[in-house]
Amino acid sequence: MFYYVLKYVLLGPLLRLVFRPRIEGLEHVPSSGPAIIAGNHLSFADHFLMPAVLKRRITFLAKAEYFTGPGIKGRLTASFFRSAGQIPVDRSGKEAGQAAIREGLGVLSKDELLGIYPEGTRSHDGRLYKGKVGVAVMALRAQVPVIPCAMIGTFEAQPPGKVIPNIHPVVIRFGKPLDFSRYLGMEDEKAVLRAITDEIMYAILTLSEQEYVDQYAAVAKAEEAERKKAEKEQRGRKFPRMPLS
């Protein structure tokens, strides 16, 4: 019930007013039956903008950190995501990935829409990164179509770390469903899973027109953080602190 209150009364109208999203290709989202909507992930606002424009309810696999934050803010955030029907996912290892797949398959078994970001995390620089194969595993095991989705402009509207969004045009673009029935029974073949995932990411890339990086986003983020740390240490060596006399 809270999901629909958020969508139609509290959050949905506000999001439409602030972001004024233009929707393209909504006819590609099936009106009934299970399906996966796989999108790029540029902003925290993505979690709420897509559900706000869809006619059907969609459940996202959300990172577990949203449910485990400390203090009052953390408890409020966790309560909000649970009330909105989002599922926490631990991203810390292989077993965690299997748990996420089980949760996703549970959603699809109820003939519902499952939302997933194949990149696994938000893009830190607005580019599109290599997809993880979990989306391919779920598509094959559940025998459901994958609808590619591109969020365009949300990075500029609310980049990582920014709380108050900028006024910037946003487009939400859905592509034609991708059918992978030709691969049924091959969900344990690594090459097949990679081929399916790459096809999904190419469809998202075509819709979003982002620059593509053939690297996992989490790895790129870690490398960027390490580079900034090294630069900071280098500046410290160039300008050593003078001793007090």
C-alpha positions as CSV (number, residue, x, y, z in Angstrom):
1,M,0.0,0.0,0.0
2,F,2.8,2.4,0.9
3,Y,4.3,1.9,-2.5
4,Y,1.2,3.3,-4.2
5,V,0.9,6.1,-1.8
6,L,4.5,7.1,-2.6
7,K,4.0,6.7,-6.3
8,Y,0.6,8.5,-6.7
9,V,0.4,10.9,-3.7
10,L,3.7,11.7,-2.1
11,L,6.8,11.2,-4.2
12,G,5.6,10.6,-7.8
13,P,4.0,14.0,-8.4
14,L,7.0,15.7,-6.8
15,L,9.4,13.9,-9.0
16,R,7.4,14.7,-12.1
17,L,7.3,18.4,-11.1
18,V,11.0,18.7,-10.4
19,F,12.5,16.6,-13.2
20,R,9.7,16.8,-15.8
21,P,10.8,13.5,-17.4
22,R,10.1,12.8,-21.0
23,I,9.1,9.2,-21.5
24,E,9.9,7.3,-24.7
25,G,9.1,3.7,-25.6
26,L,6.8,2.9,-22.7
27,E,4.8,0.7,-25.0
28,H,7.7,-1.8,-24.9
29,V,7.0,-2.6,-21.2
30,P,4.5,-5.5,-21.0
31,S,1.2,-4.7,-19.3
32,S,1.3,-8.1,-17.6
33,G,3.5,-11.0,-16.9
34,P,7.1,-11.2,-15.6
35,A,9.9,-9.2,-17.2
36,I,13.3,-7.7,-16.3
37,I,13.9,-4.0,-16.9
38,A,17.7,-3.5,-17.1
39,G,19.0,0.1,-17.0
40,N,22.0,2.3,-16.7
41,H,22.5,3.8,-13.3
42,L,23.6,7.4,-13.1
43,S,21.9,8.9,-10.0
44,F,20.2,8.1,-6.7
45,A,17.1,9.6,-8.4
46,D,17.0,6.6,-10.8
47,H,15.5,4.4,-8.1
48,F,12.4,6.6,-7.9
49,L,12.0,8.2,-11.4
50,M,11.6,4.9,-13.3
51,P,8.9,3.5,-10.9
52,A,7.1,6.9,-11.0
53,V,6.6,6.7,-14.8
54,L,5.8,3.0,-15.1
55,K,2.1,1.9,-15.1
56,R,3.0,-1.3,-13.2
57,R,4.8,-1.8,-9.9
58,I,8.5,-2.6,-10.2
59,T,10.8,-4.1,-7.5
60,F,14.5,-3.2,-7.5
61,L,17.4,-5.1,-6.1
62,A,18.9,-2.3,-3.9
63,K,22.3,-2.4,-2.3
64,A,22.2,-3.6,1.3
65,E,23.9,-0.4,2.5
66,Y,20.6,1.4,2.1
67,F,19.2,-0.8,4.8
68,T,22.0,-0.8,7.3
69,G,22.9,2.9,7.7
70,P,23.6,4.2,11.3
71,G,21.5,6.6,13.3
72,I,18.1,8.0,12.7
73,K,18.8,8.8,9.1
74,G,19.9,5.2,8.5
75,R,16.7,3.8,10.1
76,L,14.5,6.2,8.1
77,T,16.3,5.3,4.8
78,A,15.9,1.5,5.5
79,S,12.2,1.9,6.5
80,F,11.6,3.9,3.3
81,F,13.2,1.3,1.0
82,R,11.4,-1.6,2.7
83,S,8.1,0.2,2.5
84,A,8.6,0.8,-1.2
85,G,9.1,-2.9,-1.7
86,Q,12.8,-2.8,-2.5
87,I,15.0,-5.9,-1.7
88,P,18.4,-5.5,0.0
89,V,21.3,-7.2,-1.8
90,D,24.7,-7.8,-0.2
91,R,27.3,-7.2,-2.9
92,S,30.4,-8.5,-1.0
93,G,31.1,-11.8,-2.8
94,K,30.1,-14.7,-5.0
95,E,27.6,-16.1,-2.5
96,A,26.0,-12.7,-2.2
97,G,25.5,-12.7,-5.9
98,Q,23.7,-16.0,-5.8
99,A,21.5,-14.7,-3.0
100,A,20.6,-11.7,-5.3
101,I,19.7,-14.0,-8.1
102,R,17.4,-16.0,-5.8
103,E,15.7,-12.8,-4.7
104,G,15.2,-11.7,-8.2
105,L,13.8,-15.0,-9.4
106,G,11.4,-14.8,-6.5
107,V,10.0,-11.5,-7.8
108,L,9.7,-12.9,-11.3
109,S,7.9,-16.0,-10.1
110,K,5.1,-13.7,-9.0
111,D,4.7,-12.4,-12.5
112,E,6.1,-9.0,-11.5
113,L,8.6,-6.6,-13.0
114,L,12.1,-6.8,-11.7
115,G,14.4,-3.7,-12.0
116,I,18.1,-4.2,-12.1
117,Y,21.3,-2.2,-12.9
118,P,23.7,-4.7,-14.6
119,E,26.6,-2.3,-13.9
120,G,26.2,-3.2,-10.2
121,T,26.7,0.4,-8.9
122,R,26.2,4.0,-10.0
123,S,28.5,5.4,-12.6
124,H,30.8,7.9,-11.0
125,D,31.6,9.8,-14.2
126,G,28.5,9.4,-16.4
127,R,29.9,6.7,-18.6
128,L,28.4,3.2,-19.1
129,Y,30.4,0.3,-17.7
130,K,30.6,-3.4,-18.2
131,G,27.6,-5.4,-17.1
132,K,27.6,-8.3,-14.6
133,V,26.1,-11.6,-15.7
134,G,23.5,-12.0,-13.0
135,V,20.9,-10.4,-15.3
136,A,21.5,-13.0,-17.9
137,V,21.2,-15.9,-15.4
138,M,17.8,-14.6,-14.2
139,A,16.6,-14.0,-17.7
140,L,17.4,-17.6,-18.7
141,R,16.2,-19.3,-15.5
142,A,12.9,-17.4,-15.4
143,Q,12.5,-17.5,-19.2
144,V,11.5,-13.8,-19.3
145,P,12.2,-10.9,-21.7
146,V,14.7,-8.1,-20.8
147,I,13.6,-4.6,-21.5
148,P,16.6,-2.2,-21.8
149,C,16.2,1.2,-20.3
150,A,18.2,4.4,-20.5
151,M,18.1,7.2,-17.9
152,I,19.3,10.3,-19.7
153,G,20.1,13.5,-17.8
154,T,19.9,12.2,-14.3
155,F,23.6,12.4,-13.8
156,E,23.5,16.1,-14.5
157,A,20.4,16.6,-12.5
158,Q,21.7,14.8,-9.4
159,P,25.3,13.5,-9.7
160,P,26.8,11.3,-6.9
161,G,27.1,13.2,-3.6
162,K,24.6,15.9,-4.5
163,V,21.5,16.1,-2.3
164,I,19.5,18.9,-3.8
165,P,19.0,18.2,-7.6
166,N,19.7,20.6,-10.3
167,I,17.1,21.7,-12.8
168,H,18.0,19.6,-15.9
169,P,15.9,17.9,-18.5
170,V,15.5,14.1,-18.0
171,V,14.6,11.5,-20.6
172,I,13.6,7.9,-19.7
173,R,13.8,5.7,-22.8
174,F,12.7,2.1,-23.0
175,G,13.8,-0.2,-25.8
176,K,12.2,-3.3,-27.4
177,P,12.2,-6.4,-25.3
178,L,15.2,-8.7,-25.8
179,D,14.3,-12.4,-26.2
180,F,17.0,-14.9,-25.1
181,S,14.9,-18.1,-25.5
182,R,17.5,-19.4,-28.0
183,Y,19.8,-19.9,-25.1
184,L,17.5,-21.8,-22.8
185,G,19.3,-24.5,-20.8
186,M,22.6,-22.8,-21.2
187,E,22.6,-20.7,-18.1
188,D,25.7,-22.4,-16.8
189,E,27.8,-21.6,-19.9
190,K,30.0,-18.6,-19.0
191,A,30.5,-17.6,-22.6
192,V,26.7,-17.5,-23.2
193,L,26.1,-15.5,-20.1
194,R,28.7,-13.0,-21.1
195,A,27.2,-12.8,-24.7
196,I,23.7,-12.1,-23.3
197,T,24.9,-9.5,-20.9
198,D,27.0,-7.7,-23.5
199,E,23.9,-7.7,-25.8
200,I,21.8,-6.1,-23.0
201,M,24.5,-3.5,-22.4
202,Y,24.8,-2.7,-26.1
203,A,21.0,-2.1,-26.2
204,I,21.3,0.2,-23.2
205,L,24.2,2.0,-24.9
206,T,22.3,2.5,-28.1
207,L,19.4,4.1,-26.1
208,S,21.6,6.2,-23.8
209,E,24.4,7.2,-26.3
210,Q,26.9,7.1,-23.4
211,E,30.5,6.5,-23.7
212,Y,31.2,2.8,-23.0
213,V,34.0,1.5,-20.8
214,D,34.9,-2.2,-21.0
215,Q,35.6,-2.4,-17.3
216,Y,33.5,-3.0,-14.2
217,A,32.3,0.2,-12.5
218,A,33.4,-0.9,-9.1
219,V,36.9,-1.5,-10.3
220,A,37.0,1.9,-12.1
221,K,35.8,3.6,-8.9
222,A,38.5,1.9,-6.8
223,E,41.2,2.9,-9.3
224,E,39.9,6.5,-9.4
225,A,40.0,6.7,-5.6
226,E,43.5,5.3,-5.5
227,R,44.6,7.8,-8.1
228,K,43.2,10.7,-6.1
229,K,44.8,9.4,-2.9
230,A,48.2,9.2,-4.7
231,E,47.8,12.8,-6.0
232,K,46.9,14.0,-2.6
233,E,50.0,12.3,-1.1
234,Q,52.1,13.8,-3.9
235,R,50.9,17.3,-3.2
236,G,51.8,16.7,0.5
237,R,55.3,15.8,-0.4
238,K,55.7,18.9,-2.6
239,F,54.5,21.2,0.1
240,P,55.7,19.8,3.4
241,R,54.3,21.3,6.6
242,M,56.8,23.7,8.1
243,P,57.8,23.0,11.7
244,L,56.7,25.5,14.3
245,S,59.5,27.6,15.7
